[in-house]
Amino acid sequence: MGSVVCNACIFFITAILVLRVFRKDGKWSAANARNAFRFFTVQSNAFCALSALCMLLYPASRWAFLFKYTGTAAVTVTMLTVFLFLGPSIGSLKPLLKGSDLFMHLITPLLAIFSFVLFEKRGLGFAAALLGMLPIVLYGCWYLYKILYAPAEKRWEDFYGYNKGGKWPAAFAGMMAGGFAVCMMLMGLQNC
């Protein structure tokens, strides 16, 4: 029952928040959504919401469990990045924990973690735990391309600040190491 409640909350809260990014000035806006989906926060939360829906629909399925684990790892990285990197880099957590960001940066990640480690105990091996790295590796490579290697007219500003002073190799390595640590932590919590 705990899994059902948590996963339903994750899915419905996130669905409402994601639908809101498709609107601007009271009208549907694909451009606004495209801009919002540049951020790992939006991508990871949407991914986790889909995985929560799969757990609701196929609770006994191993693939749904692994999908939910991967979504949980992604939003855990989002939450920890906010608390350990973005908050300190701007000097405050307050702007990162208000409005819809309160849900995407804190509440839905915690719901995902709690449901995964408390109500969805099935065991997770090391090889399966590495699946949690997929969203981080894919987004990390995409972000790096978009801030450094994309044609100038298609580049993004470095909104996460990972290339400050040309230090993207250290930031990228840190992102991968942090993602791996999250995966190992979730594996440990799942298996204890």
Solvent accessible surface area in square Angstrom, and as a share of the most:
residue,aa,sasa,rsa
1,M,182,0.81
2,G,20,0.20
3,S,21,0.13
4,V,79,0.45
5,V,76,0.43
6,C,14,0.08
7,N,1,0.00
8,A,27,0.21
9,C,50,0.30
10,I,1,0.00
11,F,42,0.18
12,F,121,0.51
13,I,44,0.22
14,T,2,0.01
15,A,30,0.23
16,I,108,0.55
17,L,14,0.07
18,V,22,0.13
19,L,100,0.50
20,R,145,0.53
21,V,27,0.15
22,F,72,0.30
23,R,94,0.34
24,K,114,0.48
25,D,132,0.69
26,G,54,0.52
27,K,147,0.62
28,W,164,0.57
29,S,23,0.15
30,A,69,0.54
31,A,61,0.48
32,N,39,0.20
33,A,4,0.03
34,R,163,0.60
35,N,74,0.38
36,A,15,0.12
37,F,60,0.25
38,R,44,0.16
39,F,61,0.26
40,F,21,0.09
41,T,16,0.09
42,V,13,0.07
43,Q,48,0.21
44,S,2,0.01
45,N,2,0.01
46,A,21,0.16
47,F,65,0.27
48,C,1,0.01
49,A,6,0.05
50,L,97,0.48
51,S,0,0.00
52,A,0,0.00
53,L,53,0.26
54,C,22,0.13
55,M,7,0.03
56,L,49,0.24
57,L,108,0.54
58,Y,112,0.42
59,P,77,0.49
60,A,98,0.76
61,S,23,0.15
62,R,112,0.41
63,W,135,0.47
64,A,0,0.00
65,F,0,0.00
66,L,35,0.18
67,F,49,0.21
68,K,0,0.00
69,Y,0,0.00
70,T,10,0.06
71,G,0,0.00
72,T,0,0.00
73,A,0,0.00
74,A,0,0.00
75,V,1,0.00
76,T,1,0.00
77,V,16,0.09
78,T,5,0.03
79,M,20,0.09
80,L,56,0.28
81,T,31,0.18
82,V,1,0.01
83,F,65,0.27
84,L,131,0.65
85,F,78,0.32
86,L,26,0.13
87,G,3,0.03
88,P,85,0.54
89,S,62,0.40
90,I,101,0.51
91,G,66,0.63
92,S,45,0.29
93,L,58,0.29
94,K,162,0.69
95,P,62,0.39
96,L,28,0.14
97,L,41,0.20
98,K,133,0.56
99,G,57,0.55
100,S,40,0.26
101,D,46,0.24
102,L,59,0.30
103,F,67,0.28
104,M,8,0.04
105,H,11,0.05
106,L,44,0.22
107,I,56,0.29
108,T,3,0.02
109,P,0,0.00
110,L,57,0.28
111,L,39,0.19
112,A,0,0.00
113,I,18,0.09
114,F,96,0.40
115,S,0,0.00
116,F,0,0.00
117,V,15,0.09
118,L,109,0.54
119,F,101,0.42
120,E,6,0.03
121,K,93,0.39
122,R,91,0.33
123,G,29,0.28
124,L,6,0.03
125,G,42,0.40
126,F,108,0.45
127,A,82,0.64
128,A,22,0.17
129,A,0,0.00
130,L,69,0.34
131,L,67,0.33
132,G,0,0.00
133,M,27,0.12
134,L,93,0.46
135,P,22,0.14
136,I,3,0.01
137,V,53,0.31
138,L,119,0.59
139,Y,11,0.04
140,G,1,0.01
141,C,68,0.41
142,W,105,0.37
143,Y,4,0.01
144,L,29,0.14
145,Y,100,0.38
146,K,32,0.14
147,I,16,0.08
148,L,40,0.20
149,Y,127,0.48
150,A,1,0.01
151,P,65,0.41
152,A,83,0.64
153,E,142,0.64
154,K,124,0.53
155,R,115,0.42
156,W,33,0.12
157,E,122,0.55
158,D,46,0.24
159,F,46,0.19
160,Y,25,0.10
161,G,13,0.12
162,Y,32,0.12
163,N,36,0.18
164,K,139,0.59
165,G,76,0.73
166,G,48,0.46
167,K,133,0.56
168,W,76,0.27
169,P,73,0.46
170,A,70,0.54
171,A,27,0.21
172,F,50,0.21
173,A,59,0.45
174,G,41,0.40
175,M,35,0.16
176,M,34,0.15
177,A,63,0.49
178,G,33,0.32
179,G,0,0.00
180,F,84,0.35
181,A,58,0.45
182,V,8,0.04
183,C,0,0.00
184,M,44,0.20
185,M,81,0.36
186,L,0,0.00
187,M,39,0.17
188,G,38,0.37
189,L,69,0.34
190,Q,3,0.01
191,N,77,0.39
192,C,121,0.73
